[in-house]
Amino acid sequence: MRVLYVNHTAEVSGSERSMLALLAALPEGVQAHVASPPGRLTRAVQELGIPVSEIANTAGSLRLHPLHTPRALGEMGLAALQVHRAARRQRADVVHANSIRAGIELGLAHVSPAAGVVHVRDCLPPGHLTTATMRVIAATATTVLANSRYTAASVRASAPGAPLEVVHPAIDLQRFDPGRVDGGARDRLGLAGRRGVLLGVVAQLSPWKGQETAIEALRLLRAEGVDAHLLLIGSAKFVARSTRFDNEAYVAHLRALIASAGIEDRVSWLGERDDVPELMRALDVLLLPSVEEPFGRVLLEAMALEVPVLATNVGGPAELIHDGREGYLLPPGEPAAWAQAVRRVIASPEHGRELGRAGRRRVAEAFDVAHHVDAVLAVYERAIARKRGG
């Protein structure tokens, strides 16, 4: 089977990490090729020994704008032409678009006779543009692959006739093995002398990821005398003026919030890191306070490392976590609830360890890479059959 994977950006976030995990675990019978803008992602793909075709970058927002929209459409048109050529050169049986934007490019590319699989990993805000976008994807894709039931419901709300399937992402249990990961990150961060609670948020810096809630929860904990420190791991990846959120302004807001609370010495800005498993392993609690989370891959990573997790109760995390067993599900934007949950986890070291052990069992049972690869390949086979039957 020949599969062309299409990604709209060279930035590496959760969607790209999921694709890389899939690529690394594909069996020998699958000939993979990746079409992506040049950059960090293509370098990671090439390190796996997988060939790459360069396409135009289309990382801007899908929202309508008199200047940005025509430019974005032009970029997508160029990328679609490049995807069409790559699919023809590779004689692809399947073209797997790794995002909504890549799915639009796939729809424009006319890659027949290949089957087109569009991976939807995000929930777009309600509106006419979202409805139009999802209906175009539903009309042109052989299969729409959602990363959670929550995401699938979002697609179905805009495009009821979409040919939907759901496959949860997975992680490499060996890469996120608490017995193999170095636990000395506190020393490297200069926190070795502190015995307090180490909290962390691993996410791009953007309003929808909810770092503000984590900061406010830290402020409440410190006001109550809890010796706590917060790691902010990630950066404002998408800062072009055409993006949906003003992420640079959000970072400035977070810094002002921290300063006004007088907790500058209690927050570490770590940016993009290659040692995320090691940093996670050092945490007492991982927080994912997103306003909405289509899936929540970082939760699986922390759970595999036996780190207790607190996650938003809006979106995919409810499909990963049994509330109270591997962690806790909490309402976004309510810092007091998050501070209370942290206190609940740290009140008993044994309770934290129980949550961590349950988390790793959950990942091993339902989210291992081998199961994920089998499920995705089965989607490809059904898509090929559907394409030929149509």
N, C-alpha and C positions, 0 to 999 in steps of 0.2 A: 504494500500500500504506500502510495506517495502522497505526502501531506505538506501543503504550504501553509505556514503559520504567518499571520499578518498582525503587526502591532503598529499603532498610529504614532507612538512616541518612543524616543530612546531613553526616557526616564525610567527608573526601576522603582516600582511601588508594589503593592500587594498583588495586582493583576499580573505583573511581569514576573514576580517571584513564583507565582503559581504556574505560569507557563514554563519557566525554567525548570521547575521541579518535574513537570510532565516530560519535557524534552529529555532530561537526564535519565529518565526511567523507561523510555520507549524501548520496546523489544527490537531485535535486529530486523524483523520483517517490515518495519516501518521506516521509510526513507523520508526524513524530515528536512525541510528547508524553511528558512525564516526570511520574511520581507519586513524590514523595519528601517526607520531613519538611523543614520549612523550615530554612535554614541555608546553610552555605558551598557545598554542592553545588548547591542550587537557584539560588543567585546565579550560579554558573558556568554553569549551563544557560541561564538567562535571558540571560546575556551572548552566548550563541550564537544568540539569537533564537528559542529553543524554548519553547513554553508549558509551565507547570508546574501540577500539581494537588497540594495539600498533603495528606499522609497522616500518621498517627500514627507516632512514632518507636518502633522495636523493636530497639534496639541491644544488648540484654542477651544473656547467654549462653544457650545451649540446654541447659545442664546442669540437672538436676533440683534444685529447692530449695523448701522448704515455703512461703516467702514470695515469692521472685522468680518462680518458675515460674507460679503463678496470675496474677500481674501481667503477665508476658510474654505469656501466652495471651490475656489480655484485650486487651492492646495489639495483638496480631496479629489478633484478631477484629475490632477496630475498623478497623485498616488494611485488612483484607480487604474489609470493607464499602465502604470508600472507594475501593479499587482496582476493585471491581465497578462502582461508580457511574461512575468515570472511564472504564472500558472501554466502558460503555454509552453515555456521552456522546460519546466519540470514535469510536464505531462501529469499534473496533479490529479489525483483521484478525489481529494478533499482539499478545500481551502478553508482553514480555520481562522476566522477573524477573532482576535483576542479582546475586543472592546466594542462599544457601540459605534465609535467613530470608524474603527476598522470595518465594522459591519456595513456602514454606509458606503465606504470605499468598495467593499466587496459587491454590494448591490449595483454600483456603477460600473464595476469591472467586467461584468458578463463573462464569468469564468466557465460557463458550460463547455464541455459535459461534466466538469467537476461538480461534486456536491458542495454546497456552501453552508458551513456551520458558523453561526455568529454567537460568540460567548458574551452574554450580558452579565456584567458584574456590578453594575451601578443602578441605582434607582433615580431616574431623572425627576425633577420637580414637576408637579402636575401643570398642564397647560397645553395650548394648541400645538406648540412646536414639539413637545414631547410626544403627543399623540401622533402627529404626522411622522416623526422620526421612527417611532416603534412600528407604525403601520408599513412604512417603507421597508424596514428590516424584515417584518413578518411576511411581506409579499415577495421579497427577493431571496430570502434564505431558505435553504432546504430544511434546516433545523435551527431553532433558537435554543441555545443551551444556557440555562440560568444557574448561577452559583449557589442558589438557595431557593427554598419555597417562597420566601418573602420576596425575593427579586422576581421570581416567576409570576407572583400575584401582581406585582407592579407592571410587568410587561402585559399581562392578560387584561389589566384595567384599561390600557391604551389600545391594545390590539387583541381582541378576544379570539381571533382566529389564528393566532401565532402557533406554529408547529413546535410546541415547547417540550423540552426535557430538562430535568434537574440532575446535576451531579455536583456534590460538594467538593471543594478543593481538599487537598491533603498536604501533609508535610513529611519530610524525611525524619523518621524516628531516630535514626542513628545520628544525624546532624544535631538533633535536639534531644540528646540523651544526657540526663543529669549526671550519669556516671562517667561520661566522656568529656563534658564541657568544663573548662577551667573555671573554678569559682572564685578566683582572686581579683575580680573586677573592682571591688571596693578599694583594694590596695592601689591599683593603678589610677583610680579616680581621686585618691587622696582622702578617702572616707574610712580608712582602716580603723582609725581611733574612735569612730562613732559607732555606738551600739544601738542606735535608734532604728526606727522603721524606715526602710528604703522602698519608696514607691516609684513607679515608672509608667510613662505613657510612651508607647512606640507607635508613631503615626506621623504622616506629613502634617506640617503646621498649617491648618486651615480651619475656618470657623466651624465647619460641620463635624470636625474631629473632637471638639469639646475640651481642648486643653484648659480653657478658662474654668471649667467645672473642677478639674483636678487641682488647679492653683487655689481656688476658693476653698476646696476641701482641705488642702494643706494649711491654709490660713486658719481655718476653724480648729484643726487638730493642734496647731501650735498655740492657739489662744487657750486651749484646754490643758496645755502643758505636755502634750505628746511630742516626744523627740523624733521628728520625722523629717525626711529629706526627699525631694522629688527630682527624678531624672526626666528630662524632656528629650527624647531620642527621635530625631527626624528633622526635616527642614521644610521650608516653604517651596515645594518642588515647582509649582506652576505659578509663575509671577508675571506672565504676559498680561497686557492690559485687556486682552480679549477673554481671559479666563472668567469663570463664573463668580469666584470670590476674589476680593482684594486681600490676598494672603500676606503681602508685606505689611499692610495696614494692621492686619490681625496680629502679626508678630509684635509690632510696636505697641498695640493694645495690651498684649500679654505682659510685655516688659514693664509697662506703666502700672499694670495691676499688681505685679510682684513688688515693684518699688513702693507703691502706696501702702502695701501691707507690711513692708519692712522685712521681707523674707528673701531678699536677694541671696543671702548666704545659705539658703535652704533649697535653692533650685539650681540645678546644673543643666545648662544648655549643651547638649552633646552633638547636635547636628546629625548628618548621615554617618553611619558607622558600618564597618565590616565585621565587627565583633558583637553583633546583636545577641546571639545566643549566650555569650559570656556575660553580657550586661544583664540580660533577663535572669540568668541563673542567680545573680547576686540580689535580685529583688525579693522583698518580703510579700509584696502584692503588686500585680500588674493591673492598671486601670485602662479601660476603653470607654470613655464617657461620651461617645459620639451622639450627635443629635439623632442620627439614623445610621445604621450600619448594615449594608446589604449582606455581608457575611461575617467577617472578622477573623481573618487568617492569623493575625497576631495572637489571638486567644489560643488557637491550637498550638502555636509555638511555645507559649508560656505553660500551657497545660502539660505538654510533653516534657517540659523541664521540671514538672512538679511544683510550679509556682501558682499560688492561689490567684484567681482572677475575679475582677469586678467589671461588669460589662453593661452597656446600655440595654434596656429591655425593648428597644424599638429596632426591629429588624432581625437579621440572621442569627445573632448570638443565642436567641432562644432555641434554635435548632442544634446548637453545640453544647449548651450548658443546661444541666438540670439544676434549677435554682436551689442553692443550699447544699448541693452535693459536690460539684467541682468548683463552685464559686457562687457569686450572687449577681442577679439581674436587677438593675436599678433604673429609675427614671432619669433621663438626661436633664441637665440644667438645674438639678437640685443638689447643690454641694453638701447640704446638711445630711442628706441620705447617704452620700458617698463617704463622708467623714464617719458616720455611724457604722457603716459597713466595714471600713478599715479597722475601727476599734473592735468590731466583732471578730474579725479574722485574727487580729494580733492578741486578743484577750487570752487566748490559750495557744501556746506553741504547738501542742498536739492537734488542735483543731486545724491550724494552718497546714500541718503535715498531712492530715487526713484529706483535706481539700486537694492538695497537690497530688497525692497518690491516686485519688479518684480521677483527677484530670488526666493523668498519663494513661490510666486504664481506658478512659473514654476515647482518647485519641487512637490508641492501639486497636481498639475494637472497631472503630467506625471511620477513621480518617487516615489510614496508612496509604502510602503512595501506590503500592501494588494494586489495591482495590480501586483506587482512583483511575489508574491507567487502564485497567480492564473495563471500567465503566465508560471511559471516554472512547476507547476503541470500539466498544459496542455501539456507541452513538454514531461513530463514523460508518460502521457497517450498515446500520439502519438508514442513515442518510444516503449512502450510496444506493441502497436498494430502493429507497423512495424516489431518488432522482431518476434511476433507470426505469422504475415503474411508471413515473409520470411522463 
